[in-house]
Amino acid sequence: MTDDPLLRLERELGLFLRRARAAAASVSRDVHPDLDPSAYSLLSAVAADSGTRASDLADRLGVGRGTMSRQLARLERLGLVTREADPHDSRSHPLTLTAEGERRLDAARAARREWFRSALDSWGAQELDDLAEQLARLNTALADRARATGRDTPGA
């Protein structure tokens, strides 16, 4: 085992990300059995910014507009999201969750929070706050690096 803190961090983050991907798949199935794991974040984004436009959402999430359109169409078919014409702009179709989408998303979020609560039951409030603070620092450093290099990921 190495004592190099960066290698240890890389290993722990890799494990965390693998677990996060598996958890995202599980949570998305909790929302709807046919929901793609990547669509869960889209559903959450619509919930957080009801009335947003698909193009703004695509920009914010860093996906192409075609991809966004396909994912939204699927969410509409599942009865989780609705798009309605903006009476002031015929080209705009603000997005909102349906009542069923809200109900399912709320239930999945509550189950996820309870899972975390249970998993971190032995942690004190200060430990949780410290971890959140360090993760915020990490996210800021990674975002700063991405802006400085024009790349979101490392590579040759």
N, CA, C and O of each residue as an XYZ file, in Angstrom:
624
protein
N       0.840     -1.172      0.000
C       0.000      0.000      0.000
C       0.891      1.243      0.000
O       1.905      1.289      0.696
N       0.510      2.228     -0.771
C       1.318      3.442     -0.880
C       0.949      4.457      0.202
O      -0.182      4.493      0.687
N       1.913      5.261      0.556
C       1.673      6.341      1.504
C       1.416      7.665      0.780
O       1.176      8.687      1.422
N       1.464      7.646     -0.538
C       1.259      8.862     -1.316
C      -0.196      9.326     -1.152
O      -1.114      8.616     -1.563
N      -0.418     10.507     -0.557
C      -1.789     10.954     -0.308
C      -2.610     11.150     -1.586
O      -3.819     10.916     -1.583
N      -1.964     11.577     -2.681
C      -2.724     11.745     -3.927
C      -3.175     10.404     -4.491
O      -4.291     10.288     -4.997
N      -2.320      9.392     -4.408
C      -2.726      8.068     -4.886
C      -3.844      7.502     -4.026
O      -4.780      6.889     -4.540
N      -3.748      7.706     -2.715
C      -4.816      7.242     -1.826
C      -6.123      7.969     -2.136
O      -7.182      7.343     -2.194
N      -6.057      9.283     -2.334
C      -7.242     10.063     -2.680
C      -7.850      9.562     -3.988
O      -9.065      9.390     -4.089
N      -7.007      9.330     -4.978
C      -7.489      8.838     -6.271
C      -8.196      7.490     -6.115
O      -9.255      7.269     -6.701
N      -7.610      6.597     -5.329
C      -8.210      5.287     -5.095
C      -9.571      5.414     -4.384
O     -10.549      4.778     -4.774
N      -9.609      6.243     -3.340
C     -10.853      6.407     -2.581
C     -11.936      7.092     -3.407
O     -13.108      6.723     -3.327
N     -11.546      8.087     -4.198
C     -12.527      8.742     -5.066
C     -13.053      7.780     -6.133
O     -14.240      7.796     -6.459
N     -12.172      6.950     -6.671
C     -12.605      5.962     -7.656
C     -13.642      5.017     -7.076
O     -14.662      4.742     -7.707
N     -13.384      4.526     -5.883
C     -14.338      3.648     -5.213
C     -15.649      4.382     -4.940
O     -16.731      3.840     -5.162
N     -15.542      5.618     -4.457
C     -16.734      6.420     -4.185
C     -17.566      6.624     -5.460
O     -18.790      6.499     -5.430
N     -16.901      6.937     -6.571
C     -17.620      7.170     -7.827
C     -18.294      5.900     -8.335
O     -19.409      5.959     -8.854
N     -17.635      4.756     -8.193
C     -18.277      3.494     -8.599
C     -19.524      3.248     -7.770
O     -20.559      2.845     -8.300
N     -19.427      3.488     -6.474
C     -20.597      3.310     -5.602
C     -21.682      4.333     -5.931
O     -22.871      4.014     -5.893
N     -21.281      5.546     -6.250
C     -22.257      6.585     -6.593
C     -23.007      6.227     -7.871
O     -24.216      6.443     -7.962
N     -22.295      5.677     -8.865
C     -22.968      5.262    -10.100
C     -23.972      4.149     -9.832
O     -25.080      4.164    -10.367
N     -23.586      3.185     -9.005
C     -24.501      2.096     -8.657
C     -25.709      2.641     -7.893
O     -26.840      2.214     -8.123
N     -25.464      3.581     -6.989
C     -26.563      4.180     -6.224
C     -27.487      4.971     -7.141
O     -28.705      4.940     -6.964
N     -26.925      5.680     -8.117
C     -27.747      6.453     -9.053
C     -28.668      5.538     -9.843
O     -29.824      5.880    -10.094
N     -28.162      4.383    -10.233
C     -29.000      3.427    -10.957
C     -30.139      2.946    -10.070
O     -31.275      2.820    -10.526
N     -29.840      2.680     -8.817
C     -30.857      2.215     -7.885
C     -31.900      3.297     -7.616
O     -33.100      3.020     -7.626
N     -31.449      4.519     -7.378
C     -32.380      5.612     -7.105
C     -33.251      5.884     -8.322
O     -34.450      6.124     -8.176
N     -32.679      5.853     -9.509
C     -33.482      6.104    -10.709
C     -34.563      5.034    -10.866
O     -35.680      5.337    -11.286
N     -34.234      3.784    -10.531
C     -35.258      2.718    -10.589
C     -36.335      2.937     -9.541
O     -37.492      2.569     -9.745
N     -35.952      3.543     -8.407
C     -36.955      3.865     -7.392
C     -37.939      4.914     -7.904
O     -39.123      4.877     -7.569
N     -37.447      5.849     -8.716
C     -38.324      6.867     -9.280
C     -39.259      6.221    -10.296
O     -40.471      6.438    -10.264
N     -38.690      5.430    -11.193
C     -39.484      4.723    -12.203
C     -38.635      3.572    -12.735
O     -37.459      3.770    -13.040
N     -39.205      2.378    -12.852
C     -38.404      1.225    -13.303
C     -37.763      1.412    -14.678
O     -36.753      0.775    -14.979
N     -38.332      2.268    -15.504
C     -37.798      2.488    -16.849
C     -36.945      3.748    -16.964
O     -36.581      4.150    -18.069
N     -36.623      4.377    -15.830
C     -35.845      5.616    -15.864
C     -34.364      5.310    -15.974
O     -33.817      4.537    -15.187
N     -33.718      5.923    -16.959
C     -32.280      5.798    -17.138
C     -31.575      6.515    -15.993
O     -32.001      7.600    -15.597
N     -30.492      5.924    -15.447
C     -29.800      6.581    -14.325
C     -29.375      8.026    -14.602
O     -29.410      8.863    -13.701
N     -28.981      8.316    -15.819
C     -28.559      9.684    -16.121
C     -29.734     10.654    -16.118
O     -29.535     11.861    -15.976
N     -30.947     10.152    -16.271
C     -32.119     11.020    -16.300
C     -32.531     11.475    -14.905
O     -33.293     12.433    -14.771
N     -32.039     10.801    -13.860
C     -32.382     11.210    -12.500
C     -31.892     12.631    -12.225
O     -32.624     13.441    -11.657
N     -30.659     12.933    -12.627
C     -30.140     14.290    -12.400
C     -30.928     15.313    -13.209
O     -31.108     16.449    -12.768
N     -31.390     14.924    -14.368
C     -32.208     15.807    -15.188
C     -33.540     16.089    -14.488
O     -34.000     17.230    -14.436
N     -34.138     15.046    -13.959
C     -35.398     15.193    -13.232
C     -35.206     16.102    -12.013
O     -36.046     16.957    -11.731
N     -34.107     15.913    -11.304
C     -33.803     16.758    -10.143
C     -33.593     18.209    -10.565
O     -34.012     19.127     -9.859
N     -32.954     18.419    -11.698
C     -32.708     19.783    -12.182
C     -34.017     20.473    -12.549
O     -34.186     21.662    -12.278
N     -34.938     19.746    -13.157
C     -36.247     20.326    -13.487
C     -36.984     20.677    -12.195
O     -37.627     21.723    -12.105
N     -36.888     19.801    -11.201
C     -37.543     20.072     -9.918
C     -36.957     21.318     -9.261
O     -37.692     22.116     -8.679
N     -35.652     21.487     -9.348
C     -34.983     22.621     -8.706
C     -35.259     23.937     -9.421
O     -35.210     25.000     -8.803
N     -35.550     23.875    -10.720
C     -35.742     25.094    -11.505
C     -36.960     24.926    -12.409
O     -36.855     24.944    -13.635
N     -38.105     24.764    -11.777
C     -39.340     24.561    -12.528
C     -39.567     25.730    -13.482
O     -39.415     26.893    -13.107
N     -39.929     25.409    -14.701
C     -40.158     26.428    -15.714
C     -38.943     26.700    -16.575
O     -38.993     27.521    -17.491
N     -37.841     26.005    -16.280
C     -36.641     26.191    -17.090
C     -36.882     25.663    -18.504
O     -37.775     24.848    -18.733
N     -36.078     26.139    -19.435
C     -36.171     25.677    -20.820
C     -35.168     24.558    -21.064
O     -34.130     24.491    -20.404
N     -35.475     23.690    -21.999
C     -34.608     22.553    -22.314
C     -33.210     23.013    -22.718
O     -32.223     22.394    -22.319
N     -33.108     24.074    -23.492
C     -31.796     24.544    -23.937
C     -30.960     25.049    -22.762
O     -29.752     24.819    -22.713
N     -31.603     25.734    -21.817
C     -30.879     26.207    -20.629
C     -30.422     25.027    -19.773
O     -29.324     25.034    -19.217
N     -31.270     24.031    -19.680
C     -30.944     22.835    -18.907
C     -29.785     22.076    -19.550
O     -28.896     21.588    -18.852
N     -29.794     21.980    -20.870
C     -28.703     21.310    -21.587
C     -27.383     22.020    -21.328
O     -26.363     21.375    -21.084
N     -27.403     23.337    -21.382
C     -26.186     24.109    -21.122
C     -25.702     23.903    -19.687
O     -24.511     23.705    -19.449
N     -26.634     23.951    -18.737
C     -26.270     23.829    -17.330
C     -25.711     22.447    -17.003
O     -24.786     22.325    -16.200
N     -26.267     21.407    -17.621
C     -25.828     20.044    -17.344
C     -24.688     19.596    -18.256
O     -24.117     18.523    -18.061
N     -24.362     20.413    -19.244
C     -23.242     20.095    -20.124
C     -23.519     18.963    -21.090
O     -22.632     18.160    -21.381
N     -24.750     18.892    -21.593
C     -25.089     17.870    -22.585
C     -25.608     18.559    -23.846
O     -26.036     19.712    -23.811
N     -25.561     17.833    -24.948
C     -26.044     18.381    -26.209
C     -27.555     18.535    -26.198
O     -28.263     17.858    -25.453
N     -28.020     19.422    -27.024
C     -29.472     19.676    -27.073
C     -30.243     18.479    -27.624
O     -31.387     18.245    -27.233
N     -29.626     17.726    -28.525
C     -30.284     16.515    -29.033
C     -30.454     15.476    -27.934
O     -31.513     14.863    -27.798
N     -29.402     15.289    -27.159
C     -29.460     14.364    -26.029
C     -30.527     14.817    -25.043
O     -31.316     14.011    -24.549
N     -30.540     16.115    -24.762
C     -31.523     16.664    -23.832
C     -32.934     16.423    -24.347
O     -33.813     16.021    -23.585
N     -33.149     16.659    -25.601
C     -34.475     16.479    -26.195
C     -34.937     15.027    -26.076
O     -36.091     14.766    -25.736
N     -34.041     14.088    -26.355
C     -34.397     12.661    -26.253
C     -34.719     12.275    -24.811
O     -35.692     11.565    -24.557
N     -33.896     12.747    -23.865
C     -34.145     12.401    -22.465
C     -35.456     13.008    -21.965
O     -36.205     12.363    -21.231
N     -35.726     14.238    -22.363
C     -36.972     14.871    -21.944
C     -38.190     14.172    -22.551
O     -39.219     14.017    -21.895
N     -38.061     13.754    -23.806
C     -39.173     13.032    -24.437
C     -39.472     11.747    -23.669
O     -40.634     11.389    -23.473
N     -38.430     11.065    -23.240
C     -38.626      9.842    -22.453
C     -39.293     10.153    -21.113
O     -40.200      9.439    -20.687
N     -38.840     11.222    -20.447
C     -39.448     11.610    -19.171
C     -40.919     11.992    -19.362
O     -41.753     11.730    -18.495
N     -41.224     12.603    -20.486
C     -42.628     12.927    -20.790
C     -43.445     11.653    -20.991
O     -44.548     11.527    -20.461
N     -42.899     10.709    -21.760
C     -43.614      9.442    -21.991
C     -43.858      8.683    -20.683
O     -44.870      7.998    -20.536
N     -42.926      8.811    -19.740
C     -43.084      8.150    -18.446
C     -44.040      8.914    -17.529
O     -44.362      8.446    -16.436
N     -44.487     10.075    -17.968
C     -45.438     10.852    -17.177
C     -44.810     11.605    -16.017
O     -45.489     11.912    -15.037
N     -43.496     11.910    -16.118
C     -42.786     12.554    -15.021
C     -42.563     14.048    -15.241
O     -42.434     14.810    -14.283
N     -42.518     14.460    -16.504
C     -42.238     15.851    -16.873
C     -43.246     16.285    -17.919
O     -43.724     15.478    -18.717
N     -43.560     17.567    -17.904
C     -44.421     18.121    -18.942
C     -43.783     19.381    -19.508
O     -43.095     20.123    -18.808
N     -44.032     19.600    -20.792
C     -43.583     20.831    -21.470
C     -44.836     21.514    -21.995
O     -45.667     20.900    -22.665
N     -44.952     22.787    -21.677
C     -46.108     23.540    -22.169
C     -45.609     24.780    -22.896
O     -44.580     25.355    -22.540
N     -46.335     25.173    -23.896
C     -45.938     26.351    -24.672
C     -45.993     27.600    -23.803
O     -46.925     27.797    -23.022
N     -44.985     28.428    -23.955
C     -44.933     29.710    -23.264
C     -45.819     30.693    -24.036
O     -45.594     30.914    -25.226
N     -46.814     31.283    -23.383
C     -47.720     32.191    -24.110
C     -47.006     33.450    -24.626
O     -47.522     34.128    -25.514
N     -45.826     33.766    -24.078
C     -45.091     34.959    -24.491
C     -43.992     34.667    -25.516
O     -43.435     35.589    -26.113
N     -43.680     33.376    -25.719
C     -42.607     32.989    -26.643
C     -42.954     31.626    -27.232
O     -42.807     30.606    -26.559
N     -43.403     31.600    -28.458
C     -43.882     30.347    -29.072
C     -42.768     29.312    -29.239
O     -43.048     28.124    -29.404
N     -41.509     29.755    -29.197
C     -40.405     28.810    -29.340
C     -40.031     28.153    -28.015
O     -39.335     27.138    -28.002
N     -40.485     28.720    -26.913
C     -40.105     28.243    -25.593
C     -41.164     27.307    -25.018
O     -42.365     27.550    -25.136
N     -40.688     26.229    -24.393
C     -41.581     25.265    -23.748
C     -41.051     24.968    -22.346
O     -40.295     24.015    -22.158
N     -41.446     25.781    -21.357
C     -40.960     25.584    -19.993
C     -41.276     24.184    -19.475
O     -42.325     23.611    -19.767
N     -40.331     23.652    -18.697
C     -40.437     22.297    -18.161
C     -40.894     22.332    -16.710
O     -40.456     23.175    -15.928
N     -41.769     21.418    -16.368
C     -42.182     21.242    -14.978
C     -42.372     19.748    -14.719
O     -42.626     18.966    -15.636
N     -42.245     19.380    -13.462
C     -42.563     18.012    -13.089
C     -44.078     17.866    -13.043
O     -44.796     18.800    -12.684
N     -44.544     16.699    -13.406
C     -45.954     16.392    -13.203
C     -46.148     16.079    -11.721
O     -45.178     15.915    -10.981
N     -47.394     15.998    -11.300
C     -47.668     15.622     -9.901
C     -47.068     14.254     -9.608
O     -46.521     14.027     -8.529
N     -47.171     13.344    -10.571
C     -46.593     12.005    -10.398
C     -45.073     12.070    -10.340
O     -44.447     11.355     -9.557
N     -44.476     12.930    -11.171
C     -43.032     13.107    -11.142
C     -42.561     13.643     -9.798
O     -41.557     13.180     -9.257
N     -43.284     14.616     -9.260
C     -42.948     15.159     -7.939
C     -43.067     14.085     -6.864
O     -42.185     13.946     -6.017
N     -44.152     13.335     -6.902
C     -44.374     12.300     -5.898
C     -43.259     11.258     -5.932
O     -42.705     10.897     -4.893
N     -42.939     10.784     -7.116
C     -41.903      9.752     -7.250
C     -40.511     10.279     -6.882
O     -39.734      9.581     -6.230
N     -40.201     11.498     -7.296
C     -38.895     12.076     -6.970
C     -38.779     12.302     -5.461
O     -37.740     12.004     -4.871
N     -39.818     12.818     -4.842
C     -39.801     13.032     -3.388
C     -39.595     11.719     -2.641
O     -38.826     11.664     -1.681
N     -40.273     10.668     -3.074
C     -40.140      9.357     -2.414
C     -38.720      8.810     -2.573
O     -38.157      8.264     -1.623
N     -38.145      8.951     -3.756
C     -36.784      8.462     -3.989
C     -35.773      9.261     -3.168
O     -34.833      8.691     -2.614
N     -35.962     10.569     -3.089
C     -35.056     11.410     -2.296
C     -35.139     11.053     -0.814
O     -34.118     10.984     -0.129
N     -36.340     10.830     -0.328
C     -36.501     10.470      1.086
C     -35.811      9.143      1.376
O     -35.159      8.992      2.409
N     -35.953      8.184      0.469
C     -35.293      6.886      0.658
C     -33.776      7.039      0.615
O     -33.067      6.398      1.390
N     -33.280      7.873     -0.274
C     -31.834      8.099     -0.375
C     -31.296      8.759      0.900
O     -30.259      8.352      1.424
N     -32.008      9.778      1.394
C     -31.574     10.443      2.633
C     -31.576      9.468      3.809
O     -30.667      9.496      4.639
N     -32.574      8.622      3.884
C     -32.628      7.647      4.972
C     -31.478      6.652      4.864
O     -30.908      6.252      5.879
N     -31.134      6.252      3.649
C     -30.006      5.339      3.445
C     -28.717      5.994      3.942
O     -27.934      5.375      4.662
N     -28.504      7.265      3.546
C     -27.318      7.993      4.005
C     -27.327      8.145      5.522
O     -26.306      7.943      6.180
N     -28.484      8.501      6.071
C     -28.595      8.667      7.519
C     -28.176      7.393      8.237
O     -27.445      7.435      9.226
N     -28.638      6.283      7.737
C     -28.310      4.989      8.332
C     -26.827      4.655      8.167
O     -26.178      4.199      9.109
N     -26.299      4.883      6.970
C     -24.896      4.562      6.701
C     -23.949      5.433      7.525
O     -22.872      4.980      7.914
N     -24.337      6.660      7.789
C     -23.469      7.604      8.485
C     -23.926      7.848      9.923
O     -23.583      8.864     10.527
N     -24.680      6.932     10.451
C     -25.251      7.061     11.795
C     -24.191      7.276     12.872
O     -24.444      7.979     13.850
N     -23.021      6.687     12.708
C     -21.980      6.808     13.736
C     -21.160      8.090     13.591
O     -20.298      8.364     14.425
N     -21.413      8.867     12.560
C     -20.681     10.113     12.351
C     -21.353     11.237     13.138
O     -22.580     11.306     13.219
N     -20.551     12.095     13.703
C     -21.077     13.272     14.385
C     -21.377     14.379     13.399
O     -20.920     14.364     12.256
N     -22.156     15.343     13.867
C     -22.524     16.474     13.009
C     -21.290     17.227     12.513
O     -21.245     17.657     11.361
N     -20.293     17.385     13.381
C     -19.077     18.102     12.973
C     -18.318     17.323     11.899
O     -17.781     17.918     10.965
N     -18.271     16.005     12.028
C     -17.588     15.184     11.009
C     -18.288     15.319      9.662
O     -17.628     15.436      8.630
N     -19.614     15.304      9.663
C     -20.365     15.461      8.416
C     -20.129     16.844      7.821
O     -19.952     16.981      6.610
N     -20.126     17.860      8.664
C     -19.884     19.216      8.198
C     -18.474     19.349      7.632
O     -18.273     19.986      6.597
N     -17.494     18.742      8.317
C     -16.108     18.788      7.835
C     -15.979     18.111      6.469
O     -15.313     18.631      5.574
N     -16.620     16.950      6.315
C     -16.570     16.255      5.027
C     -17.211     17.104      3.938
O     -16.656     17.234      2.847
N     -18.369     17.681      4.224
C     -19.044     18.536      3.241
C     -18.155     19.711      2.845
O     -18.087     20.081      1.673
N     -17.481     20.290      3.821
C     -16.588     21.418      3.545
C     -15.417     20.987      2.656
O     -15.067     21.696      1.712
N     -14.821     19.854      2.943
C     -13.700     19.361      2.138
C     -14.154     19.005      0.724
O     -13.433     19.256     -0.242
N     -15.337     18.426      0.602
C     -15.859     18.113     -0.739
C     -16.134     19.395     -1.523
O     -15.892     19.452     -2.728
N     -16.636     20.416     -0.846
C     -16.856     21.706     -1.511
C     -15.527     22.280     -2.001
O     -15.447     22.808     -3.110
N     -14.494     22.177     -1.180
C     -13.161     22.644     -1.592
C     -12.666     21.864     -2.805
O     -12.125     22.440     -3.749
N     -12.857     20.546     -2.768
C     -12.445     19.698     -3.886
C     -13.191     20.100     -5.160
O     -12.576     20.252     -6.216
N     -14.505     20.273     -5.066
C     -15.287     20.655     -6.242
C     -14.854     22.004     -6.794
O     -14.790     22.190     -8.010
N     -14.558     22.939     -5.912
C     -14.084     24.259     -6.352
C     -12.734     24.133     -7.057
O     -12.530     24.714     -8.122
N     -11.814     23.375     -6.462
C     -10.484     23.199     -7.069
C     -10.589     22.536     -8.438
O      -9.901     22.935     -9.377
N     -11.449     21.524     -8.554
C     -11.612     20.842     -9.846
C     -12.249     21.758    -10.881
O     -11.858     21.744    -12.048
N     -13.229     22.553    -10.459
C     -13.863     23.495    -11.391
C     -12.868     24.566    -11.834
O     -12.835     24.943    -13.005
N     -12.050     25.059    -10.884
C     -11.029     26.057    -11.236
C     -10.040     25.472    -12.234
O      -9.662     26.135    -13.200
N      -9.621     24.238    -12.005
C      -8.672     23.588    -12.911
C      -9.282     23.392    -14.295
O      -8.614     23.593    -15.309
N     -10.546     23.001    -14.333
C     -11.215     22.803    -15.618
C     -11.305     24.119    -16.389
O     -11.092     24.148    -17.601
N     -11.620     25.196    -15.691
C     -11.684     26.513    -16.351
C     -10.310     26.932    -16.868
O     -10.185     27.467    -17.969
N      -9.286     26.683    -16.062
C      -7.931     27.100    -16.442
C      -7.396     26.318    -17.626
O      -6.659     26.865    -18.446
N      -7.757     25.040    -17.728
C      -7.221     24.200    -18.797
C      -8.190     23.998    -19.944
O      -7.800     23.541    -21.019
N      -9.464     24.338    -19.720
C     -10.478     24.089    -20.750
C     -10.860     22.616    -20.842
O     -11.462     22.186    -21.826
N     -10.503     21.840    -19.805
C     -10.803     20.408    -19.804
C     -11.403     20.007    -18.463
O     -10.938     20.430    -17.405
N     -12.445     19.182    -18.528
C     -13.081     18.711    -17.309
C     -12.382     17.504    -16.711
O     -12.587     17.179    -15.541
N     -11.566     16.844    -17.500
C     -10.923     15.618    -17.035
C      -9.435     15.642    -17.346
O      -8.998     16.336    -18.265
N      -8.659     14.886    -16.583
C      -7.221     14.810    -16.875
C      -6.985     13.964    -18.122
O      -7.856     13.207    -18.549
N      -5.838     14.099    -18.675
C      -5.486     13.294    -19.844
C      -4.237     13.821    -20.492
O      -3.718     14.883    -20.148
N      -3.776     13.045    -21.436
C      -2.538     13.423    -22.129
C      -2.795     14.515    -23.141
O      -1.869     14.960    -23.819
